[in-house]
């Protein structure tokens, strides 16, 4: 697929991106990311590896468009892990349990 990143044309393939990113350790994700293989990478890191350009020269949106076009899954931001909220019954049981242990 032909795409333009930082005003330069690139002919990218899904297999080429997979090969380029194999063995690359993902950096900490703070914004947009893309899943390549079994790993999730920041889009700026992927753009830097596949284009060999400084990540300040292109936008994350350019890389997201290219990766989406190749069939990779892109994520707007890191999803927060679900938070378990105790039910009223669990809270009451915990309170009663701690009150019973204090009577000893």
C-alpha positions as CSV (number, residue, x, y, z in Angstrom):
1,X,0.0,0.0,0.0
2,X,1.3,3.4,-0.9
3,X,1.1,6.0,1.8
4,X,2.6,9.4,2.6
5,X,4.2,10.0,6.0
6,X,6.0,13.3,6.7
7,X,5.6,14.3,3.0
8,X,7.5,11.2,1.8
9,X,5.9,8.3,-0.1
10,X,6.3,4.8,1.3
11,X,5.2,1.4,-0.2
12,X,4.3,-0.5,2.9
13,X,3.0,-4.1,3.3
14,X,1.6,-5.8,6.3
15,X,4.3,-8.5,6.2
16,X,7.0,-5.8,5.8
17,X,5.7,-4.0,8.9
18,X,5.6,-7.3,10.9
19,X,9.2,-8.0,9.9
20,X,10.4,-4.5,10.8
21,X,8.8,-4.6,14.2
22,X,9.9,-8.2,15.1
23,X,12.4,-8.1,17.9
24,X,11.5,-4.4,18.8
25,X,10.6,-4.0,22.5
26,X,7.5,-1.8,22.9
27,X,8.0,1.5,24.7
28,X,5.6,2.9,27.3
29,X,2.2,3.7,25.7
30,X,0.9,7.2,26.6
31,X,-1.3,8.0,23.7
32,X,-2.3,6.3,20.4
33,X,-1.1,2.8,19.8
34,X,-1.2,0.0,17.3
35,X,-1.3,-3.8,17.8
36,X,1.3,-5.6,15.7
37,X,1.4,-9.3,16.1
38,X,0.9,-9.9,19.9
39,X,2.4,-6.6,21.0
40,X,1.0,-3.1,21.3
41,X,3.3,-0.3,20.3
42,X,3.1,3.5,20.4
43,X,2.3,4.8,16.9
44,X,5.3,7.2,17.0
45,X,7.6,4.3,17.7
46,X,6.2,2.3,14.8
47,X,6.5,5.3,12.5
48,X,10.1,5.8,13.5
49,X,11.0,2.2,12.8
50,X,9.2,1.7,9.5
51,X,10.2,5.1,8.0
52,X,13.6,5.5,9.6
53,X,12.6,9.2,10.3
54,X,12.8,11.2,13.5
55,X,9.4,10.9,15.2
56,X,9.1,14.7,15.4
57,X,8.9,14.8,11.6
58,X,5.5,13.1,11.3
59,X,2.2,12.9,13.2
60,X,0.6,10.0,14.9
61,X,-2.4,10.4,12.7
62,X,-0.3,9.7,9.6
63,X,0.9,6.4,11.0
64,X,-2.6,5.5,12.3
65,X,-4.0,5.9,8.8
66,X,-1.2,3.8,7.3
67,X,-1.5,1.0,9.8
68,X,-5.3,1.0,9.6
69,X,-5.1,0.7,5.8
70,X,-2.8,-2.3,6.2
71,X,-5.3,-4.0,8.5
72,X,-3.7,-3.4,11.9
73,X,-5.8,-2.5,14.9
74,X,-5.2,1.0,16.2
75,X,-6.2,2.3,19.6
76,X,-7.0,6.0,20.4
77,X,-5.4,5.7,23.9
78,X,-4.6,3.1,26.5
79,X,-7.8,1.8,27.9
80,X,-7.9,1.8,31.7
81,X,-8.3,-1.5,33.4
82,X,-11.8,-2.2,34.8
83,X,-12.1,-1.3,38.4
84,X,-13.9,-3.7,40.7
85,X,-16.5,-1.9,42.8
86,X,-17.8,-3.9,45.8
87,X,-21.6,-4.4,46.0
88,X,-23.5,-3.1,49.0
89,X,-23.7,-6.7,50.4
90,X,-19.9,-7.1,50.1
91,X,-19.3,-3.8,51.8
92,X,-21.7,-4.7,54.7
93,X,-20.1,-8.1,55.1
94,X,-16.7,-6.6,55.3
95,X,-17.8,-4.1,57.8
96,X,-19.6,-6.7,59.9
97,X,-16.6,-9.0,59.7
98,X,-14.2,-6.2,60.9
99,X,-16.6,-5.2,63.7
100,X,-16.8,-8.8,64.9
101,X,-13.1,-9.2,65.1
102,X,-12.8,-6.0,67.2
103,X,-15.2,-7.5,69.9
104,X,-12.7,-10.3,70.7
